[in-house]
């Protein structure tokens, strides 16, 4: 039914009136650099187990976007990062996700696989395993990072027009 | 309990294993200009009924951030807007919200109160009813808009350091 004052169909409990609002999810992550190399994580879990991704995951309750991105780098790559600025906001409406991707750098080069990673690595740009990236937005983030790595004043990117 | 592969307490159904992940919510909105004036909406609903706000609200499922911000301006002010760029990302961890605020302009000056607004108005900067703004982030968005209204290349703002 459409709750009073609303304009969309929602699941509403006929007994108590509880409205089960379903909301898009926020993914926070980062493109993390160390001396020109970029941190990638090989996924140890589905979906896309065995493919490479940027450290990223769901924002938790009571967490800022920046804190969430730093936590994900810690959890997935045991990496201590410093957030520089917002690189991009990608909307993935098919799966109701908004991804906030930051540009960051490693505080020290120590990295190690966390429980969700089979491996972690610092890749030179030329070595990035493009065919083995886990998700399209991983490639978007890497390319947008590359386009602006020596600039600080630019609007954040959104999804590339070509979707690739 | 902590579900397998997770590292935080979640509500889990003992019968079927369903994990009730609770997630932060995404608010999308905009600072909308027309000939130097700024669109504000007087809230017709709680919380903060009678106070002035920027057109903003919860992102819906299967919606991009930009489409959501345009929808909110349409719903709250019957306004047809053109999004220019992302102005700010505010994190409100106390209430588990991330707010994506865009800079936008009216396509035409026709505005009218939608069901959630008592009134809508285009304010000159000097006329903005500062003591009657609905939420702190409304003031943040207005001041960040003002700081950068003649610039296009700047990183999006996050919460002001002073919280005011």
Interface residues (C-beta under 8 A of the other chain):
Chain A: X5 X7 X8 X21 X22 X23 X24 X25 X26 X45 X58 X59 X60 X61 X62 X63 X64 X65 X66 X67 X75 X85 X86 X89 X91 X93 X94 X96 X98 X100 X115 X116 X152 X153 X154 X155 X156 X158 X159
Chain B: X5 X7 X8 X21 X22 X23 X24 X25 X26 X45 X58 X59 X60 X61 X62 X63 X64 X65 X66 X67 X75 X85 X86 X89 X91 X93 X94 X96 X98 X100 X115 X116 X152 X153 X154 X155 X156 X158 X159
